[in-house]
């Protein structure tokens, strides 16, 4: 190195020294910039060479001393980085270059250069820290050349994510990791590159392919920046979201399933409501039509034949049949094949699900299925109406027993009994329900009574079967 170049180098100082076999014995020249490193003037340092030891951190003295002695002994150049002694508490570094002023073995003059490299060291430490962070990131990170879209760097987790060995992807085109969808991998890569060139960044979900052919989804974030070695590059961070996509897909399937269930329940409830309305209308309309039929029939018997009266009677019969047919098509389950006894059991099971209800039924089931559909419906509705009334009006636990029997006298007997603690108070509010049940029972020529006994609140229905 020339003295001029050394003196003019910023953040440095130069000196020329004479050494013996082990150490500096005289300083021939030292630049004024030494004051940036030591709190002494150049003249003072020339007169007291030992103060140069104050440059180096105490922990570094032994290493530096040994290396300097080896260089002097072998007459070879020395180039090392040393930690400087801290003056203000901050850590500083310098590069120390020592080389013989002459190539003659016995020549003992040396040129020395100290250069402050604190900022460089700081940058190196920051780079090292950043490198360790990137290397140990849970996500996959890669560096891609914007010039030819080829990999320049991949961190271990990126290699692991795609099933490649360390460094195996370097130099390969980025499309190698894009899976085929409705687009070719090259087309997918080209669209992302076009967006990067336009906006400087890109983020989205990418369908990828591993080295072994396994396909998976990842969330990818890509940014553009100027690298000091590679020029314009793309840095990409990828996170495997296959598990999350699977969960979302399962949730969507469950949502669709739930929607179907809700739709089915809605349709079922709608049909049940239609059935209920049809049944209620059937009872009332059928009673009116039947009464009219009886009245007209009596007129036809008591008076001379009248064509209009006969036609009206015929239309009335057809109307009754149409009402019955409609009722049969939309009425309660036992009419459409489940069976009367099973339908009653299902009804009892429904009421037993309530906390304040305990319902049991006693019947000679084998004698009930031959009953007419109208009679079965009346019995079913009467049981449901009584249980609903008890559920709504019994403040404490209700205990309902249903006796449904056919007698040897060809009578159908239905007894509804609640023996709950508050059953004795139910008769006071039963009037409206009693009237509805009385209307149904009367249509079949039966009788109905209600009373409060020592056993509880009781409703008795009796209907002749002949």
Helices and strands as residue ranges (DSSP letters): H 3-8, E 12-19, E 24-30, G 32-36, H 42-47, G 49-55, G 58-60, H 61-74, E 78-84, E 92-100, E 109-116, H 118-136, E 140-145, E 151-154, H 156-162, G 174-177, H 185-199, E 201-209, E 215-227, E 231-240, H 242-302, H 307-330, G 333-336, H 340-352, E 357-363, G 365-367, H 373-393, E 398-406, E 411-418, G 423-429, H 431-443, E 447-453, E 456-464
